[in-house]
Amino acid sequence: MSEVVIFGQGKIADEAYFYLTYDSEHTVVAFTVDAAYKTKETLWGCPVMAFETITETFPPEKYDMFVAVGYQQLNSLRADKYFQAKEKGYRLISYVSSRATNMGGAEIGENCFILEHTSIQPCSKIGNNVTIWSNNIIGHHSEIEDHCYIAGHVSVAGHSRVGTYTFVGVNAIIGHEVTIGERCLIGAGSRITKNAAPGSVYIEKDTDKFRLDSSAFIKMTRL
């Protein structure tokens, strides 16, 4: 068991507190954020401390840290805080849900957040500072590189690679033997079957609004 300071005070920090508290060997003892953005004194019964002076109260020799930040600035903000925490001497823990599957014991890096019903198939690799939300498939011999964010219900087929700082939206599909370059944005529902150059953006068009409104369908069902 280790005692952990969570970097963050927003929704991702809430989620991290819940999962670490109820489904891990760790104990959350405090939260921390940059002093300029500190808006709370306590969160979930724990103190919220200024990151600039966090080592004075919770020294890295005794406490670990988890950076609970989303995909702002295409994951760059989370990466910045990850590196800053390491510079302060903290060990960055990872959380893997007890309801996730890692049958082949794939390598998982630091500060990863892997949620329930994710299946990581054998011979795959997850880099550092990667968030993989719930109900995903990471195919065999695939790699998710550092500082990526994979939203829910994503399928990454076998022998594929997702480059650093990439965001993959809900219900996206990445095909077999596909390489996604670094800093790509793969929007929700996208289907990628060919290699994507670094910095590429893929956005699926929203479903068109039907010409009739819902009241017309209500009338039809009453006929």
Summary of the structure (lengths in Angstrom):
residues: 223
radius of gyration: 19.8
end to end distance: 63.7
largest distance: 72.4
contacts: 739
relative contact order: 0.10
helix: 19%
strand: 27%
